Each structure stands twice: as structure tokens, then as C-alpha cells.
Amino acid sequence: MRIFIAEDEPPARERLVETLARVAPQAVVVGHADTVQATAAWLAREPAPDVLMLDIQLADGLSLELFDGRELEVPVIFTTAYDRFALDAFRALAVDYLLKPIADEPLAAALAKVARLRRHFGADVGELLQQLRPGPARWRQRLLGRLGGQFHSLAVADVACFVSVDKLTFAVLPDGRRYQVETPLADLQDELDPAQFFRANRQVLIAAHAVQRFAAAGKGRLRVEASALAIGELTVSPDRAAAFRAWLGG
């Protein structure tokens, strides 16, 4: 088993190599680095190892950055002193997440997982990992809105904006109709496509298709005219104005 180690503390790397020698004497450490940049460079120029052993916090950042925009097809075992990155690690499809100091038994178990993957899938293990990794985010497409005593299924694409009034959230259609929705504005901001919806201020999340025009309103603010008649005059706060211009311009 060919192993690459990313670890920015030489004593910790030496202890890991010693532990590997005890639990997996057949393993060979084919390379090591102490930064994200050096790890990425090694992976770009060398044949892929059988497993990556990555400390989370390296000298120039988090090793999780290796998964941003890259298609790594190598099983990963994270080694770290922190447990708060576990969720992010498993989103990257880590085979295991080992907390320092790393004992013999958990390391042997993690390597056994890698070996089982390779036995069952052989050369296709990289392809399997790519298939399991989550694809592009799926933004919310529909939601339920209440008007009077009835519930309606609303297409997100038809909503001009979402507004928060007295701790209640409403979906507003271009003709001004308002439907009360259960999801708070802050949660909707995370669930909707950011290319289509923008948090103009604390009360309004507006759709790009609803914006008709905007102009400077003094003190760094923007005044927006929108197709949703019930919004009234929408003001973009000074700290959001530049982001609003960039968002609307694509």
C-alpha cells in the first residue's frame, strides 16, 4: 500500500510513520508535505497513491481545500487533533477520521477499510468515490404557501421575493399576492439558488427576475424598483450595495 502523508508537525509525522511500520509493515510512504499547496503539487505530478493521510490543519490552511474544485480519486484518512471538522471530512468521503494521538488499533482498522475497498473494487475505487461524492447543490424548487385557510404549492421560479414581517415569512408573487411560508428567511437564503435570489436587507430576499431598475438613494444605499407590487420601495443597505450590483450583473 502506497501512502502519502500531509502533516506540518515533523514529530507527529514521525510518530505516524512509526505507527504505520507496526500496524502495516507492507505499507510504503511514497511522499509527504507540510502544506496544502505542496500536497496539491505532489498529487499533480506523481502517480496517485493508494491512500492519502491528511492532517486537517496544515501550515498554509486546511487540507479540506484540496477538495475544492478538484476531483480526487484517492481514499483519504484524516488525522487531526480536532473533532470539529469531522462532518466536513465525511462530506469529502473520508474513509476514516482519526484523532491524535493516533493509536495502533484505529489506524489498522482504517487501513483495513482501504484494503477492503481495493479488494472489492480494484482499479475502480477512484471511480466509485467520484460517484459517491455529492454533485452540485440541488436548490429548492417548490414550497408550500398558505393563503387564508388554504395551502398552495408554489414554484420558487414564480416568486418575486420573500419578505419577513413581524417574524412571519411571506412569498410574494409579481402581482402582489402574499403566501405565508413556514421557512424563516435566513433558512430560505441557504436553500435557494444564490444566482437567482439576493438578501437585499434583513427583511427581503429578492429574485433577479423581479428587479426592474435601481438607482442611488444616498449614503451608499440603492433604491430598487421591483415587479412585486406589495414590496413598496425596496432599499438595499450600504453594506450590501456592491454585492447587489455584482449579483445583478451576473
Residue pairs with C-beta under 8 A, 6 or more apart in sequence:
1 24
1 26
1 27
1 28
1 50
1 51
1 111
1 114
1 115
2 27
2 28
2 30
2 49
2 50
2 51
3 20
3 27
3 28
3 29
3 30
3 49
3 50
3 51
3 52
3 53
4 29
4 30
4 31
4 32
4 33
4 39
4 42
4 43
4 49
4 51
4 52
4 53
5 13
5 16
5 17
5 29
5 31
5 32
5 33
5 53
6 32
6 33
6 34
6 36
6 39
6 52
6 53
6 54
6 55
6 58
6 63
7 13
7 16
7 32
7 34
7 53
7 55
7 58
7 79
8 34
8 35
8 55
8 57
8 58
8 59
9 55
12 55
12 100
13 32
15 101
15 102
16 53
16 79
16 102
17 29
19 102
19 103
19 104
19 107
20 27
20 29
20 107
22 104
23 104
23 107
23 108
23 111
24 107
24 108
24 111
27 111
30 46
30 49
31 42
31 46
31 49
33 39
33 41
33 42
33 58
34 58
34 59
35 58
35 59
35 60
35 61
36 58
36 60
36 61
36 62
36 63
36 65
36 66
37 60
39 54
39 58
39 63
39 66
40 66
40 70
43 66
43 72
43 74
48 73
48 74
48 126
49 74
50 74
50 75
50 114
50 118
51 74
51 75
51 76
51 77
51 95
51 111
51 114
52 72
52 74
52 75
52 76
52 77
53 76
53 77
53 78
53 79
54 63
54 66
54 76
54 77
54 78
54 79
55 63
55 78
55 79
55 80
56 62
56 63
56 64
56 78
56 79
56 80
56 82
56 85
56 89
57 63
57 80
57 82
62 85
63 78
64 85
64 88
64 89
64 92
66 72
67 92
71 130
72 129
73 125
73 126
73 127
73 129
73 130
74 126
74 129
75 95
75 113
75 114
75 117
75 125
75 129
76 89
76 92
76 93
76 94
76 95
77 94
77 95
77 96
77 97
77 98
77 110
77 111
77 114
78 85
78 89
78 94
78 96
78 97
78 98
79 98
79 100
79 102
80 97
80 98
80 99
80 100
81 99
81 100
83 99
86 97
89 97
90 97
91 134
92 133
93 129
93 132
93 133
95 110
95 113
95 114
95 117
96 106
96 109
96 110
96 113
98 106
98 107
98 110
117 125
117 128
118 125
121 128
139 156
139 191
139 192
139 193
139 196
140 156
140 188
140 191
140 192
141 155
141 156
141 157
142 153
142 154
142 155
142 156
143 153
143 154
143 156
143 171
143 181
143 183
144 151
144 152
144 153
144 154
144 181
144 182
145 151
145 152
145 153
145 154
145 170
145 171
145 179
145 180
145 181
146 152
146 179
146 180
146 181
147 177
147 178
147 179
147 180
152 179
154 171
154 179
154 181
156 192
156 196
157 196
158 173
158 174
159 171
159 172
159 173
159 207
160 172
160 173
160 174
160 206
160 207
160 209
160 210
160 226
160 227
160 228
160 231
161 172
161 204
161 205
161 206
161 207
161 210
161 226
161 228
161 231
161 234
162 169
162 170
162 171
162 172
162 181
162 185
162 188
162 197
162 204
162 205
163 169
163 170
163 172
163 178
163 185
163 203
163 204
163 205
163 231
164 170
164 184
164 185
164 202
164 203
164 204
165 203
168 180
169 180
169 181
169 182
169 183
169 184
169 185
169 188
170 178
170 179
170 180
170 181
171 178
171 179
171 181
172 178
172 228
172 230
172 231
173 179
173 228
174 210
174 227
174 228
174 229
175 229
176 228
176 229
176 230
177 230
178 230
181 188
183 191
185 199
185 203
185 205
188 197
188 205
189 197
189 199
189 205
192 205
194 247
195 208
195 247
196 207
196 208
196 209
197 205
197 206
197 207
197 208
198 205
198 206
198 208
198 243
198 244
198 247
198 248
199 205
199 240
200 206
200 224
200 234
200 235
200 236
200 237
200 240
200 244
201 234
201 235
201 236
201 237
201 240
204 231
204 234
206 224
206 226
206 231
206 234
208 247
208 248
209 227
210 226
210 227
210 228
211 224
211 225
211 226
211 248
212 225
212 226
212 227
213 224
213 225
214 222
214 223
214 224
214 225
214 236
214 244
214 248
215 222
215 223
216 222
216 223
217 223
217 235
219 238
220 238
220 241
221 235
221 236
221 237
221 238
221 241
222 235
222 236
222 241
222 244
222 245
223 233
223 234
223 235
223 236
224 233
224 234
224 235
224 236
225 233
225 234
226 234
236 244
